[in-house]
Amino acid sequence: MRKTLTVLFSVALAIFASYFIVKGQSVPLLDKWVLSGSEISPRGAWSVRTNQLYANTLTATSATIGNLQITLIGTSSLIRISTGTAAVPSLAFDTDTDTGLFSPAANMLAFTTGGTSRMRIDNNGNVGIATTTPSTTFVVGTTTETFAVNANTANIYGGPNGNQWQSSSTAFNMNVPLDAGNILTVEDLGQHVLYNQPVSASSSIGTPVGPQFNLDSSNVLTVYGESNGSGGVQNLRIGIGTTTPQSALHILDTASTTVYIGAAGFPGCIANQDTDGAGFTYLTTLDGVLSATSTKPNICR
């Protein structure tokens, strides 16, 4: 005889050993049942067909006693659970109920451990770890992002607010001092640009630009230039020992006014452009005698 149990409000299923619970009643799992609407009656194998849940005898080939095997048949078959919270996730573990999966809002999926939200996928498809509001494709950190990836622009960001460094498909930008040891280039790179500082038209004319090279905070070399006020530079100079060179090459040494050119076996030679631009005058010395010639001496390499 077919027996039908009417469930007045809801039916809750939970597996304990070889039983499931129906509104507080223990029903042997090894019996055959079907859930249809608000009725439960004996029937075939555990599966879902046209909104019906079937319970059959579990065999050694499909499951062990105390386990539930559910087969969904058809594209319209669904299993729905509550949205849950970080503290009480809707999909959790029997002995660890505050670790699992929940939905914090519409079209969002989140993972929680120990009752605290750890990772989520928001309604825009952005993934966040240690943040509940990922602002781009992939973010690790808090609202002041420590690491982020934008898949649309191929940019990678780092540091507080994501503005300390940025790597794009064409450049790596730093907005903070770079503490590094040796800086190596690709082998056999050939002539290349090691440093480039763009200057825009918003930079006032005469504004100093260019890098400085210091040792223990003391200036050694300055590559100097000034903004021309229209997006370019002017007055390009090199300063050694000075940050404000007054000529193309300005050497300033407060400890000594002597400039040494050449070394033993490599005599010094100065080539000075003639005023008519037609040639050079070469200056050399020998035993205190200064010589000048328009013919390039052999020692002038």
C-alpha positions in Angstrom: 0.0 0.0 0.0 1.3 3.4 -1.0 1.7 5.7 2.0 1.6 9.5 1.6 2.9 12.0 4.2 1.6 15.5 3.9 4.1 18.2 4.9 2.2 21.4 6.0 4.9 24.1 5.7 8.3 22.8 4.6 10.3 19.6 4.3 13.8 19.5 5.6 16.1 16.6 4.7 19.3 15.7 6.6 21.3 12.6 6.5 22.1 10.8 9.8 23.5 7.3 9.5 21.1 5.4 7.4 18.1 7.7 7.9 16.8 11.0 6.7 14.6 13.3 8.7 11.1 14.4 7.5 9.6 17.1 9.8 11.1 15.5 12.9 10.3 11.9 11.8 13.0 9.3 11.2 12.4 7.5 8.0 14.7 4.5 6.9 16.9 5.7 4.0 16.9 2.2 2.5 13.2 2.4 1.8 12.0 3.9 -1.5 10.5 7.3 -1.4 9.5 10.2 -3.8 9.0 13.8 -2.8 6.4 15.5 -5.1 5.1 18.9 -4.0 4.1 18.5 -0.4 3.9 14.7 -0.5 6.4 11.9 0.2 5.7 8.3 -0.9 7.6 5.1 -1.7 9.4 5.1 -5.1 12.7 4.6 -7.1 16.4 5.7 -6.9 17.7 9.0 -5.5 17.3 11.4 -8.5 15.5 14.5 -9.5 12.9 14.4 -12.4 10.3 17.0 -13.1 10.7 18.6 -9.7 10.6 15.2 -7.9 13.2 13.8 -5.5 13.4 10.0 -5.6 15.0 7.8 -2.8 16.0 4.2 -3.6 18.1 1.5 -1.9 21.7 2.6 -1.9 24.1 -0.2 -3.0 27.8 -0.6 -2.7 28.3 0.5 -6.3 26.7 3.9 -5.8 27.1 4.9 -2.1 27.7 3.7 1.4 25.1 3.6 4.1 24.6 7.1 5.5 25.6 9.0 2.3 23.2 10.6 -0.1 23.7 10.5 -3.9 21.6 12.9 -5.9 21.4 12.8 -9.7 19.9 15.8 -11.6 18.3 14.9 -14.8 17.3 17.6 -17.4 18.3 21.2 -17.8 15.4 22.5 -15.7 16.4 20.5 -12.5 17.5 22.8 -9.7 18.9 22.7 -6.2 18.4 25.9 -4.2 19.8 26.9 -0.8 19.5 30.0 1.3 21.9 32.9 0.8 23.5 32.5 4.2 26.0 34.9 5.9 29.7 35.0 6.6 29.0 33.7 10.1 26.5 31.1 9.0 27.3 30.1 5.4 24.5 28.3 3.6 26.8 25.6 2.4 29.1 24.5 5.2 30.5 21.4 6.9 29.0 19.1 9.5 31.7 19.8 12.2 32.7 23.3 11.0 29.5 25.3 10.4 31.1 28.8 10.1 33.3 27.8 7.1 31.9 27.5 3.6 30.0 29.3 0.9 27.4 32.1 1.0 25.9 34.9 -1.2 26.3 38.4 0.4 24.0 40.1 -2.2 22.4 39.5 -5.6 24.8 38.0 -8.2 27.6 37.7 -5.7 29.4 34.6 -4.3 31.6 34.6 -1.2 33.8 32.2 0.8 34.1 32.4 4.6 36.4 30.7 7.1 35.9 31.0 10.9 32.9 33.1 10.3 34.8 35.8 8.4 34.5 36.6 4.7 37.8 35.9 3.0 37.1 36.0 -0.8 34.3 37.0 -3.1 33.2 37.3 -6.7 31.1 40.4 -7.1 28.3 41.2 -9.6 30.8 42.6 -12.1 33.0 39.5 -12.0 35.7 41.1 -10.0 37.5 38.8 -7.5 38.6 40.1 -4.1 40.7 38.5 -1.4 40.8 40.2 2.0 38.4 42.8 0.6 34.6 42.9 0.2 34.7 45.6 -2.5 37.1 44.6 -5.3 37.4 47.6 -7.6 38.9 45.8 -10.6 39.4 42.3 -12.0 41.5 40.9 -9.2 42.3 42.7 -5.9 44.3 41.4 -2.9 44.2 43.7 0.1 41.8 46.1 1.8 40.1 49.1 0.4 43.6 50.6 0.1 44.6 48.1 -2.4 47.9 46.3 -2.0 47.8 44.4 -5.2 45.4 44.6 -8.2 45.0 43.3 -11.7 42.9 44.9 -14.4 42.3 42.3 -17.1 40.7 44.8 -19.5 43.8 47.1 -19.6 46.5 44.5 -18.7 47.6 46.8 -15.9 48.9 45.5 -12.5 48.8 47.9 -9.5 50.5 47.8 -6.1 50.8 49.7 -2.9 48.3 51.7 -0.8 45.4 52.9 -3.1 47.1 51.0 -5.9 49.2 54.0 -6.9 52.8 53.2 -5.7 53.6 51.2 -8.8 51.9 50.1 -12.0 52.9 47.7 -14.7 51.2 48.0 -18.1 51.8 46.4 -21.5 54.2 49.2 -22.4 55.8 50.4 -19.1 56.5 49.9 -15.4 55.8 53.0 -13.4 57.0 53.8 -9.9 55.6 56.6 -7.7 57.8 55.8 -4.7 61.6 55.4 -4.2 62.9 52.2 -5.6 65.2 50.3 -3.2 67.2 47.9 -5.3 70.7 46.4 -5.7 72.1 45.9 -9.1 69.9 46.8 -12.0 70.5 44.4 -14.9 69.4 44.7 -18.5 68.7 42.0 -21.1 71.9 40.5 -22.5 73.0 42.1 -25.8 70.3 44.7 -25.5 72.4 47.2 -27.4 71.8 50.9 -27.3 68.7 51.6 -25.3 66.9 54.2 -23.2 67.6 53.6 -19.5 65.7 56.6 -18.2 63.1 58.9 -19.8 61.1 61.7 -18.1 58.3 63.1 -20.1 57.5 66.8 -19.7 54.1 68.2 -20.5 53.0 71.7 -21.5 51.6 72.2 -18.0 55.1 72.4 -16.6 56.1 76.1 -16.4 58.9 77.4 -18.6 62.3 77.2 -16.7 61.1 74.5 -14.3 64.2 72.2 -13.6 63.7 68.6 -14.7 66.0 65.5 -14.8 67.5 62.9 -12.5 70.2 63.3 -9.9 72.6 60.6 -8.8 73.6 60.7 -5.1 75.9 58.7 -2.9 74.9 58.7 0.8 72.6 61.7 0.0 75.5 63.7 -1.5 75.1 64.7 -5.1 77.6 63.3 -7.6 76.0 63.7 -11.0 73.0 65.7 -12.3 71.4 65.4 -15.7 69.8 68.8 -15.9 67.2 70.3 -18.2 64.4 72.9 -18.0 60.8 72.8 -19.2 60.3 75.1 -22.3 56.6 75.6 -21.3 55.2 73.8 -24.4 55.8 70.2 -23.7 59.5 70.1 -24.4 62.9 70.8 -22.7 65.7 73.3 -23.0 69.1 74.1 -21.6 70.2 70.5 -21.4 73.4 70.2 -19.2 75.5 67.8 -17.1 76.6 68.7 -13.7 79.3 66.9 -11.7 79.3 68.0 -8.1 76.5 70.5 -8.7 72.8 70.3 -9.2 72.6 73.6 -11.1 75.1 73.3 -14.0 75.7 76.6 -15.9 77.1 75.1 -19.1 76.9 71.8 -21.1 79.4 70.3 -18.7 79.9 72.0 -15.3 82.4 70.4 -12.8 82.4 71.7 -9.3 84.7 70.3 -6.6 84.8 72.3 -3.4 87.7 70.1 -2.1 89.9 70.7 -5.2 89.9 73.0 -8.3 92.1 70.6 -10.3 90.6 68.7 -13.2 92.6 65.7 -14.3 92.5 64.4 -17.9 94.2 61.2 -18.9 96.4 58.8 -17.0 99.8 57.1 -17.2 100.1 55.7 -20.7 97.0 57.6 -21.8 98.0 61.3 -22.3 95.2 63.9 -22.1 93.9 65.6 -25.1 91.3 68.4 -25.5 89.5 68.9 -28.8 88.0 72.4 -29.1 85.5 73.2 -31.8 86.8 76.1 -34.0 84.6 79.2 -34.1 83.9 78.8 -37.9 82.8 75.2 -37.2 85.2 73.9 -39.9 87.4 71.9 -37.6 88.9 71.4 -34.2 91.9 72.7 -32.3 93.6 70.0 -30.4 95.4 70.8 -27.1 98.1 68.5 -25.7 100.9 68.9 -23.2 104.4 67.5 -22.8 106.7 68.3 -19.9 104.8 71.5 -19.1 104.6 72.7 -22.6 101.1 73.3 -24.1 100.7 72.6 -27.8 97.8 73.5 -30.1 97.3 72.1 -33.6 94.5 71.7 -36.1 95.9 68.3 -37.1 94.7 65.5 -34.8 97.6 64.1 -32.9 98.0 60.4 -32.5 97.5 60.6 -28.7 94.0 62.1 -29.4 92.0 58.9 -29.7 
